[in-house]
């Protein structure tokens, strides 16, 4: 089976090169590696163009950076027009030491026709398992961060909660850094929601799948490494403000809370971001901030 791999590049040509090295060692499946360049700087975009030529990858330039979801949709629409059944969405900083990683993921989907998204065990640089992710809370849980503020250091280490990563299972949500999607389902929901630039894409997709009575699956037997280092990804204040904007969109259009509950969630979330912003400015601290 031929599987398209979609890498969304934004000034990450070196990460793309490393990722392609891992992908080229995959066995049991044939791959078409698609790199969508999301308006990188000229030098990096040219490096991606040359990289694609060197490794016989498909290069698709975006002429406007409209964010993570919109960029990945360029690759998904390409895959749909070529009648692919599945597509693997992967960040350029992913590593795949298991040479049968993609074959395992595809096999899990083939055995479960109602599963439209499959995620694997993903381990970050700190050794934290990022999948499967917990269900998004309601307005009542939106105030739990207040208790975390009293234990700031502890809450930092728990910014990516996971449950039962040792066992394969149907789950509510998996990380968007690497997941296998069923193309016909993505087409049915008009692909990823492009109204968010960055963040909450996992929460939105999970809610869409739940509403459509479809399923998501976590495959513990497949493991990948996510070499994401937050301190190298720019201004944390800018990032948390972008997260706030995306989270408000999610609450307004995807939350199951009542109108009053949504307002409470938005108010507490705005307060949370304001406090975190003040702390970051005072301490000039670029450590991971907890996101509820």
Wavefront OBJ file of the C-alpha trace (Angstrom):
o trace
v 0.000 0.000 0.000
v 1.265 3.465 -0.877
v 1.054 5.892 2.063
v 1.543 9.662 1.757
v 3.561 11.309 4.523
v 2.787 15.001 4.995
v 5.506 17.148 6.555
v 4.637 20.797 7.113
v 7.813 22.859 6.993
v 8.324 26.315 8.415
v 12.021 27.197 8.561
v 12.812 23.626 9.644
v 14.720 22.208 6.683
v 17.298 20.457 8.886
v 14.540 18.731 10.863
v 12.923 17.694 7.585
v 16.189 16.168 6.398
v 16.512 14.107 9.591
v 12.871 13.037 9.442
v 13.201 11.910 5.827
v 16.183 9.800 6.854
v 13.976 7.888 9.298
v 11.106 7.618 6.821
v 13.353 6.203 4.108
v 14.144 3.280 6.422
v 10.498 2.278 6.832
v 9.664 -1.246 5.715
v 6.475 -3.028 4.678
v 4.902 0.005 2.992
v 5.660 2.313 0.099
v 5.745 6.028 0.861
v 5.217 9.276 -0.969
v 6.824 11.957 1.169
v 5.088 15.299 0.690
v 6.663 18.448 2.087
v 4.392 21.484 2.239
v 6.458 24.612 2.774
v 4.423 27.098 4.795
v 6.063 30.321 3.541
v 9.484 29.755 5.072
v 12.310 32.214 4.583
v 13.710 32.110 1.051
v 16.880 30.251 2.021
v 15.044 27.541 3.959
v 12.421 27.116 1.250
v 15.173 26.621 -1.314
v 16.793 24.025 0.945
v 13.472 22.164 1.055
v 13.154 22.348 -2.722
v 16.633 20.834 -3.116
v 15.912 18.230 -0.429
v 12.801 17.084 -2.266
v 14.730 16.829 -5.513
v 17.497 14.847 -3.794
v 15.154 12.328 -2.156
v 12.391 12.235 -4.782
v 9.824 13.850 -2.479
v 6.832 15.920 -3.539
v 7.327 19.646 -2.911
v 4.248 21.852 -2.505
v 4.802 25.541 -1.691
v 2.147 27.477 0.170
v 1.931 31.101 -0.917
v 0.335 32.276 2.325
v 1.016 31.046 5.862
v -2.452 30.469 7.260
v -1.327 28.223 10.081
v -0.838 24.592 10.989
v -4.228 23.240 9.977
v -4.399 25.096 6.661
v -0.877 24.026 5.773
v -1.553 20.359 6.467
v -4.796 20.608 4.498
v -2.771 21.441 1.398
v -1.100 18.063 1.720
v -4.348 16.279 2.587
v -6.157 17.691 -0.441
v -3.269 16.566 -2.623
v -3.555 13.069 -1.100
v -7.322 13.047 -1.657
v -6.990 13.958 -5.334
v -4.559 11.048 -5.741
v -7.071 8.627 -4.170
v -4.972 7.670 -1.182
v -6.745 5.805 1.613
v -4.640 7.086 4.515
v -2.148 9.863 5.210
v 0.371 10.283 7.994
v 0.614 13.834 9.354
v 4.006 14.297 11.002
v 5.910 17.285 12.358
v 9.414 17.635 10.876
v 10.965 17.067 14.329
v 9.584 13.517 14.558
v 11.898 10.493 14.621
v 10.888 6.915 13.777
v 13.398 4.387 15.153
v 10.996 1.479 14.486
v 11.378 0.518 10.829
v 7.864 -0.978 10.818
v 6.233 2.030 12.525
v 4.006 3.063 9.611
v 3.179 -0.549 8.705
v 1.944 -1.112 12.263
v -0.191 2.021 12.177
v -1.765 1.126 8.831
v -2.469 -2.435 10.003
v -4.255 -1.087 13.102
v -6.496 1.076 10.904
v -7.168 -1.736 8.408
v -8.457 -3.948 11.233
v -10.780 -1.224 12.594
v -12.959 0.324 9.851
v -14.669 2.740 12.245
v -11.344 4.233 13.371
v -10.613 7.437 11.452
v -7.521 8.598 13.344
v -4.721 6.516 14.842
v -1.959 7.769 17.115
v 1.045 5.986 18.569
v 3.148 6.155 21.692
v 5.127 9.393 21.384
v 7.964 10.246 23.736
v 9.329 13.761 24.142
v 12.916 14.834 24.955
v 12.099 14.752 28.677
v 10.899 11.143 28.473
v 7.243 12.134 28.889
v 4.705 10.043 26.969
v 2.433 12.386 25.029
v -0.310 9.907 24.062
v -3.112 9.172 24.587
v -4.345 12.595 25.651
v -7.161 13.183 28.107
v -10.654 14.376 27.290
v -11.142 18.145 27.325
v -12.814 19.333 30.494
v -15.962 21.361 31.014
v -16.372 24.793 32.562
v -15.960 23.347 36.061
v -12.544 21.928 35.270
v -11.490 25.241 33.724
v -10.665 26.566 37.207
v -8.401 23.666 38.193
v -5.353 25.609 37.052
v -5.740 27.800 40.136
v -4.595 24.877 42.255
v -1.696 24.277 39.876
v -0.558 27.868 40.346
v 0.102 27.049 43.979
v 2.475 24.311 42.824
v 3.998 25.989 39.758
v 6.959 23.680 39.294
v 4.831 20.583 39.631
v 2.249 21.843 37.145
v 4.998 22.541 34.608
v 5.949 18.863 34.572
v 2.311 17.861 34.076
v 1.540 20.154 31.161
v 0.845 17.218 28.818
v -1.363 14.774 30.772
v -1.626 11.253 29.447
v -3.433 8.107 30.506
v -2.542 4.423 30.224
v 0.167 4.767 27.550
v 1.267 1.128 28.003
v -1.874 -0.395 26.454
v -3.430 -0.036 23.007
v -6.969 1.298 23.290
v -9.748 3.356 21.797
v -9.208 6.864 23.086
v -10.609 10.373 22.984
v -7.640 12.373 21.701
v -4.069 11.991 20.420
v -1.314 14.499 19.760
v -1.367 16.329 16.448
v 2.414 16.066 16.036
v 2.055 12.632 14.417
v -1.137 10.804 13.469
v -2.523 8.595 10.724
v -5.841 9.777 9.274
v -8.423 8.178 7.011
v -8.682 10.384 3.936
v -12.369 9.851 3.190
v -13.272 10.959 6.722
v -11.071 14.056 6.517
v -12.771 14.925 3.242
v -16.197 14.486 4.862
v -15.421 17.128 7.524
v -13.768 19.422 4.959
v -10.354 18.577 6.437
v -8.845 20.321 9.480
v -10.655 23.418 10.742
v -8.697 26.347 9.309
v -10.172 28.930 11.687
v -7.344 28.281 14.156
v -3.793 29.242 13.235
v -2.063 27.087 15.835
v -3.069 25.021 18.905
v -6.307 23.194 19.870
v -6.278 21.263 16.580
v -6.334 18.000 18.546
v -9.281 19.107 20.670
v -11.269 20.201 17.621
v -10.605 16.977 15.723
v -11.517 14.880 18.771
v -14.827 16.694 19.134
v -15.611 16.245 15.426
v -14.937 12.514 15.647
v -17.099 12.190 18.751
v -19.983 14.059 17.110
v -19.796 11.808 14.038
v -19.819 8.613 16.137
v -16.434 7.613 14.765
v -13.449 6.390 16.759
v -9.857 7.259 17.495
v -7.288 4.610 18.370
v -4.035 4.628 20.330
v -1.468 2.004 19.291
v 1.011 1.375 22.105
v 3.107 -1.045 20.036
v 4.212 1.749 17.706
v 6.541 4.352 19.192
v 8.003 7.565 17.790
v 10.144 10.304 19.302
v 9.161 13.967 19.253
v 12.292 16.134 19.427
v 10.298 19.286 20.102
v 12.160 21.761 22.312
v 9.927 24.649 23.368
v 12.778 26.988 24.244
v 13.832 26.919 20.579
v 10.387 27.781 19.234
v 10.285 31.539 19.810
v 8.658 33.927 22.254
v 6.540 31.946 24.787
v 4.316 34.972 25.421
v 3.421 35.159 21.758
v 2.679 31.437 21.774
v 0.396 31.520 24.787
v -1.540 34.450 23.326
v -2.040 32.452 20.142
v -3.178 29.513 22.259
v -5.702 31.793 24.015
v -7.196 32.869 20.692
v -7.506 29.270 19.503
v -8.915 28.086 22.811
v -11.620 30.742 22.767
v -12.605 29.571 19.280
v -12.784 25.968 20.501
v -14.923 26.910 23.505
v -17.334 28.948 21.396
v -17.838 26.445 18.574
v -16.970 22.992 19.897
v -17.522 22.955 23.652
v -20.554 21.035 24.935
v -21.047 23.492 27.808
v -24.064 25.751 28.159
v -23.743 29.411 27.158
v -23.092 30.295 30.795
v -20.480 27.536 31.083
v -18.712 28.758 27.966
v -18.543 32.285 29.362
v -17.076 31.015 32.624
v -14.465 28.998 30.713
v -13.483 32.003 28.605
v -13.200 34.321 31.611
v -11.078 31.895 33.640
v -8.911 31.135 30.618
v -8.275 34.856 29.981
v -7.285 35.251 33.639
v -4.979 32.254 33.375
v -3.188 33.658 30.316
v -2.851 37.082 31.947
v -1.199 35.565 35.025
v 1.143 33.344 32.999
v 2.131 36.326 30.837
v 3.021 38.375 33.918
v 5.086 35.508 35.354
v 6.966 35.021 32.096
v 7.731 38.717 31.839
v 8.960 38.940 35.426
v 11.080 35.824 35.328
v 11.904 35.896 31.619
v 11.131 32.216 31.897
v 10.863 30.191 28.682
v 10.056 26.906 30.385
v 6.981 24.954 29.477
v 3.827 26.605 30.780
v 0.893 24.378 31.759
v -2.043 24.334 29.361
v -5.316 22.957 30.622
l 1 2 3 4 5 6 7 8 9 10 11 12 13 14 15 16 17 18 19 20 21 22 23 24 25 26 27 28 29 30 31 32 33 34 35 36 37 38 39 40 41 42 43 44 45 46 47 48 49 50 51 52 53 54 55 56 57 58 59 60 61 62 63 64 65 66 67 68 69 70 71 72 73 74 75 76 77 78 79 80 81 82 83 84 85 86 87 88 89 90 91 92 93 94 95 96 97 98 99 100 101 102 103 104 105 106 107 108 109 110 111 112 113 114 115 116 117 118 119 120 121 122 123 124 125 126 127 128 129 130 131 132 133 134 135 136 137 138 139 140 141 142 143 144 145 146 147 148 149 150 151 152 153 154 155 156 157 158 159 160 161 162 163 164 165 166 167 168 169 170 171 172 173 174 175 176 177 178 179 180 181 182 183 184 185 186 187 188 189 190 191 192 193 194 195 196 197 198 199 200 201 202 203 204 205 206 207 208 209 210 211 212 213 214 215 216 217 218 219 220 221 222 223 224 225 226 227 228 229 230 231 232 233 234 235 236 237 238 239 240 241 242 243 244 245 246 247 248 249 250 251 252 253 254 255 256 257 258 259 260 261 262 263 264 265 266 267 268 269 270 271 272 273 274 275 276 277 278 279 280 281 282 283 284 285 286 287 288 289 290 291 292
